[in-house]
Amino acid sequence: MTPTLSKLMKINSLLVLLAATSLSAAPVTKPTPVHPRPDAASPAIMVLNPGTEPTPALGSAINLPVGWTAIEIDGARDAYIQNKDLTKSLDVRPGSAFRTQPKADAPIFSTMQPGDQVEITGYHGKWTQVKVTKRIIGYVQGWSPAAAAATAAAPAASAPVAQSRPATPPPFSPAPAAPAAVTGGGPGHAAQMVDLGDGGSASLPRLFQGKFVSTKSLLRPRRPYDYQLNDSAGERYAYVDISRLLQTEQIEKYIDRTVTVYGTAKPVAGTKDIVIEAESLQLR
């Protein structure tokens, strides 16, 4: 069967992209906004600094508007989700939107998918701040691997001696990479996110961050647990059960300090509260 013109054009576009990306990568030469879709009117999710070398997203170049290129963005990023997108076990619901700011009109750069690594890092009113590690596809205008590679390969017209190019900063300051997700987890490692429909999500440990505070007080009734995690506004978002920690652990050194708790979140029976059964406790 003879391939149609449409199929030939798609195959040719893919071959051009593969050939271009096999050459030495070339950086952007000016501040370049990255958009969530190939539309200059869409709000930028980040800006690439001059000198940044984008990574083309293979397989995403077909049918893009002229002048646009799809790129991959890897690593950990701060993001915000609405509180209603968290389950009682503090899982992020599949399909929840990751926004760049805690605002309803802030740009959405991705959504929650199975396998995404997410760590809760704070609360801001109706919004939850998280650190999410996943592969993101963005779109840039005015840069392409073919044009960039050709520019990089062209010899300098004047400059008799090659000058070293000073190092340039990365497109953004990445937060520390979240620990690798593994099923079942272990101290210091977040567990893999599991679809809520599998019946096992609530039993999986993960990482939580907040201010570790004692609930003991002579002026109020005894709380169900002696410790809790507070968000950035000073409000409790979960109790902490330390009964699984080693008895030699000096709990006092963590009080009123920002910590990372590794454990399993469960509802407190008869209440709307959450308790984290801590397996490890570390200062941030």
Secondary structure, DSSP 8 states (H G I E B T S, - for coil): ----HHHHHHHHHHHHHHHHHTS-----SS-EEEBSSS-TTS--SEEE-TT---EE-TT--TT--TTEEEEEE-SEEEEEEEGGGB-TT--B-TT-EEESSSSTTS-EEEE--TT-EEEEEEEETTEEEEEEE--EEEEEES--HHHHHHHHHS--SS-SS---------SS---------BTT-BTTB-B----GGGS-GGG--EEEEEEEEE---TTS---SSSEEEE-TTS-EEEEEE-TTS-TT--GGGGTTEEEEEEEEEEE-TTSS-EEEEEEEEEE-
